[in-house]
């Protein structure tokens, strides 16, 4: 198969497009012929070597954790999916930026999503849902999403609105129209947030979800009044120190199914900022490293 691989840790220029061995699914796994794959922070951090002590990978490695495509091989014990079904989902921490990828958690992709949107939904949706679940019931409550214009933040906004929350989202001013389109009340991040929120939410902010790791967790605890009313999916060290909920993504098919159901209802549509061809995966990684994205970056095969 054709794949992007890196043979040594380092810069995005280390990524090369070459032939690699075809992967095959094990028990409870499927293989897809990839139409598009997501680009997530973990991808470029692994490639750069920033996580090699925590998450070592066997080199050469194919970056990418989530993908969308058509099922073309099914492992033992798998039920409820067939050859040719269009799915999106998650595999290991590597492996998705290739013509073939193995998934261990998946859901049928909504007809209304493009392949690129489906590819951008996997890791973003499960991360967002786990963060929201940690905060408890949302109906009738006011939720602040820090970093609301990013891939996880945007998913969290739409899913929280679908659950009945009033959502305030922080983002740069250029993204305020985008946040409004997602259903959030936009505001800027940084100094003076509490003052701005006192105008936007005069009765207070009940809960907060941090998706940005911008150093704001102390402020979010002060704004909500209790560390247990705050969850972070991005700033684990500070969250543990403060006693907030600290959430990791999981390859959970029930969370993917929930995202897909919301997609079919028109209540969650992953936003793709830019799709790159596989030959330009180095540019996609550099784009992701710069940050401040509006939605997801994906690779189109």
Buried (B, 14 or more C-beta within 10 A) or exposed (E): BEBBBBEEBEBBEBBEBEEBEEBEBEEEBBBBBBBBBBBBBBBBBBBBBBBEEEEEBEEBBBBBBBBBBBBBBBBEEBEEBEEEBBBBBBBBBBBBBBBBBBBBBBBBBBEEBBBBBBBBBBBBBBBBBBBBBBBEEBEEBBBBBBBBBBBBBBBBBBBBBBBEBBBBBBBBEEBBEBBEEBBBBBBBBEEEBEEBBEEBBEEEBBBBBBBBBBEBBEBBBEBBEEBBBBBBBBBBEBBEEBEBBBBEBEBBBEBBBBBBBBBBEEBBBBBBBBBBEBEBBBBBBBBBBEEEBBBBBBBBB
